[in-house]
Amino acid sequence: MSDIDTLHPLELDTPRLSVENPQTRYDKQGERPDEERVTAAMQRFAKDFGRTAATYMESCIHCGQCAQACHFYTSTQNPKYTPIWKLEPFKQAYKRESGAFSFIYKALNLKHKVTIEELEEWQTLLYDSCTMCGRCSLICPMGIDIATLVGQARHGMFAAGLVPHELWAVAERAEREGSPLGATAKVLKERIDWLADENEIEIPMDKSQADVLIALSSIEIMKYPQSIVSTAKVLNHLGLSWTLRSDGYEATNFGLLSGNSEWQKDLSMKLIQAAIDCSAKLVIMPECGHAYGALRWQGANMYGKPLPFQVLHISEFLAEKVQSGEIKLKALGKSITFHDPCQISRRGGATQAPRDVIHALGADLKETQDTGDLNWCCGGGGGVVTIHRADPLRHKAFEIKMQQIDAAGADIAVTSCSNCRQTFDDGQAHFQWDKTMHSLLELVADNLIE
Amino acid sequence: MDLITFARGTGLEAAFTIFIIGIAWRLFAIFRHPVKKDLSLPRTTHTLSGAIRTIFSRMIPHREFRASTRFSVINGYTFHLGLAIIVFGFLPHIVFITQITGLSWPALPNGVIYLVAAITIISLLVALMVRMNNPVLALLSNFDDYFSWFVTMLPLATGMAALGALGQNGSALDATQNGVVVAIHLLSFELLLIWLPFGKLAHAVLVFVSRGTTGSQFARKGART
């Protein structure tokens, strides 16, 4: 399947790392008969029909309220973007194969087998139009966690070789090279040498023993290297024993986003093993939303036992340090609107941490109308920002963010997710918007009282 | 055996049996699936309180969703509460329940029940019209949605027709006049009982499982539900 790389090579020089835009409406990987794809999808769907999925599948009352929480539905008013509708083949497969009355459905063929056409059609719904932000999970009167189900449905889509090319390509590259965006260990080392030299700052690499292991997202390595300097500045200021490891640094997990749980495990295990090898007590995850969820909430399940170290998102770490008084900050003198990354606040439980940091910066926090756990997603999460054919839809959804941030009227917009930041940069360029998204970590580093 | 005898006896027993076995099967169908232990370090271990809290908190939408869900929430509450008032507040229903279970409580005035029944019927009609005309709901809807609506509406309609056909002590079980109308009302209720476990009406039970699952899982993360 590696021929995809030559068919759709990565365009490393474009503002947003990408591959050529395929012309077909849906993408396929490899050459396989359609029946094999359907069988593979069904087998993988069945693996995910655990108690949680069964609970949710049995419980939907078709009330349609989830549509009102979805940025893709509300910005287009197209009913196909109703979150639970995105799961229709998954739901259909469950009801026919594993549900309470599957024996009736099967015997009387009341729910027909999922077809290849349905899987192809649903590719855009499961990937292009869902960031797995989970806002819909908070509106559902039955409490159905739709985002989790979408993640599971993507497993079947990957097994069938029905993943959008760009997402497939970056995931495959991450598995093969260790980074989705070409931030190999060699590239990382070169960048670290350059950054350390340019900024006259110590950035420890490959220490055999350290209390803290730092993970980075490849978006930061390739696009926002200043965040690495900021991390070093804060950790050096605290006098911590810390390191970056060239055998485990990549925080993003495109195995998770694309739907390949084996790759997800491989990518997580690199970080976990690196942390174990250097006896780290703490792994600090970078400003990246899904990376946090991948290690903090799914890492131990990939590892098969509880992690022998603590995992904190950088915003949680900074919040702890400002509260303990180990980090003191100069007053920023500006008002801030904070954009909550979905996977850290809504789905990660760390909503207050960035607000504590903003408070420590002495900034006036001007919240958007919907904020914190109920924040609207930037539209780029879940791998959506990598999918070019989704650009018009993503831009449409981004209008909600622009309106809300403009209405909040703060001096600057800040987030703690590099993927959100990238989506905002793209939206800013597309709409020629006058707001730039800033990094919370970089604001802290820039205002440290040494 | 005439119709009313069947409706009061064998029919009722069969309906309750199917209802209980069906609900048990529906729950078994969920709990027979494997559950993976979550090995991540929980932010809090108060998963049970998280489950209970979510079961109650989802009764009211988050502030951010109130404007967009106002109609469906108000109309939903209208027919749910309406049905509850009619089932548990109408004297003949209480007498019926008393004869089966021995439990008893004061009834609401008939005038109130008639008004509530009218409102409930209108509310269900509105729900149906919205389901058929709202693009999202029309897309999501299938046989289950329409049949579930039908078997909910049927006892309401037949109940209205049976109002004048009650026995001296107000019990449908003792109805002597117009026994056929009362029998049809009872049978329509039995149809509701029989269908309940098979379709979306099972949410009467599943709502606790579903909300509870999310509540406990999100509580581990310290995330709001």
Interface residues (C-beta under 8 A of the other chain):
Chain A: F49 G50 R51 T52 A53 A54 T55 Y56 E58 S59 C60 I61 H62 C63 G64 Q65 A67 Q68 A69 Y73 T74 Q77 P79 K80 T82 I84 W85 S98 G99 A100 F101 S137 L138 I139 C140 P141 M142 G143 I144 D145 R296 W297 Q298 G299 A300 N301 Y303 G304 K305 P306 L307 Q310 V311 S345 R346 R347 G348 G349 A350 T351 Q369 D370 D373 L374
Chain B: W25 R26 F28 A29 I30 F31 H33 P34 V35 K36 D38 L39 S40 L41 R43 T54 R58 P61 H62 R63 E64 F65 S68 T69 S72 G76 N134 P135 V136 L137 A138 L139 L140 S141 N142 D144 D145 F198 K200 A202 H203 L206 V207 V209 S210 R211 G212 T213 T214 G215 Q217 F218 K221 G222 A223 R224 T225
